[in-house]
Amino acid sequence: MSETTRYSVDPRSLQGCQIRLKFHYQELLQETDPIVRANIARALAEAAIDLAELEALRVA
């Protein structure tokens, strides 16, 4: 049987997305390797898109 994963904050929620953005931002500030920074920047951009979509759904 597979066990369900439980989160204190749903990662697909508005709050979960905001937390993910903050995490990637802090990670980007601390990283010095340019290749790793590029990958973090991509993850940050994807999180920003997710947040924008969630915000648009909330307003609509």
C-alpha positions as CSV (number, residue, x, y, z in Angstrom):
1,M,0.0,0.0,0.0
2,S,1.2,3.5,-0.7
3,E,1.1,6.0,2.0
4,T,-0.2,9.5,1.3
5,T,2.2,12.3,1.8
6,R,0.9,15.0,4.1
7,Y,2.2,18.6,4.1
8,S,1.7,21.3,6.7
9,V,1.2,23.7,3.7
10,D,-0.1,22.4,0.4
11,P,2.7,23.0,-2.1
12,R,0.2,23.8,-4.8
13,S,-1.6,26.5,-2.7
14,L,-0.9,30.2,-2.9
15,Q,1.0,30.1,0.4
16,G,3.0,27.1,-0.7
17,C,4.0,28.8,-3.9
18,Q,5.0,31.9,-2.0
19,I,7.2,29.8,0.3
20,R,8.8,28.1,-2.7
21,L,9.6,31.5,-4.2
22,K,11.2,32.7,-1.0
23,F,13.2,29.6,-0.8
24,H,14.5,29.8,-4.4
25,Y,15.3,33.5,-3.9
26,Q,17.4,32.9,-0.8
27,E,19.1,30.0,-2.5
28,L,20.0,32.2,-5.5
29,L,21.5,34.9,-3.2
30,Q,23.8,32.4,-1.6
31,E,24.9,30.4,-4.6
32,T,28.1,31.4,-6.5
33,D,28.4,28.7,-9.2
34,P,27.0,30.3,-12.4
35,I,25.5,27.0,-13.8
36,V,23.8,26.3,-10.5
37,R,22.6,29.9,-10.3
38,A,21.1,29.5,-13.8
39,N,19.2,26.4,-12.7
40,I,17.9,28.1,-9.6
41,A,16.9,31.1,-11.6
42,R,14.9,28.8,-13.9
43,A,13.1,27.2,-10.9
44,L,12.5,30.7,-9.5
45,A,10.9,31.8,-12.8
46,E,8.7,28.7,-12.9
47,A,7.6,29.4,-9.3
48,A,6.8,33.0,-10.3
49,I,4.6,31.8,-13.1
50,D,2.8,29.4,-10.8
51,L,2.2,32.2,-8.3
52,A,0.9,34.6,-11.0
53,E,-1.5,31.9,-12.2
54,L,-2.8,31.3,-8.7
55,E,-3.1,35.0,-8.0
56,A,-5.1,35.4,-11.3
57,L,-7.4,32.6,-10.3
58,R,-7.9,34.2,-6.9
59,V,-8.9,37.6,-8.4
60,A,-11.2,36.1,-11.1
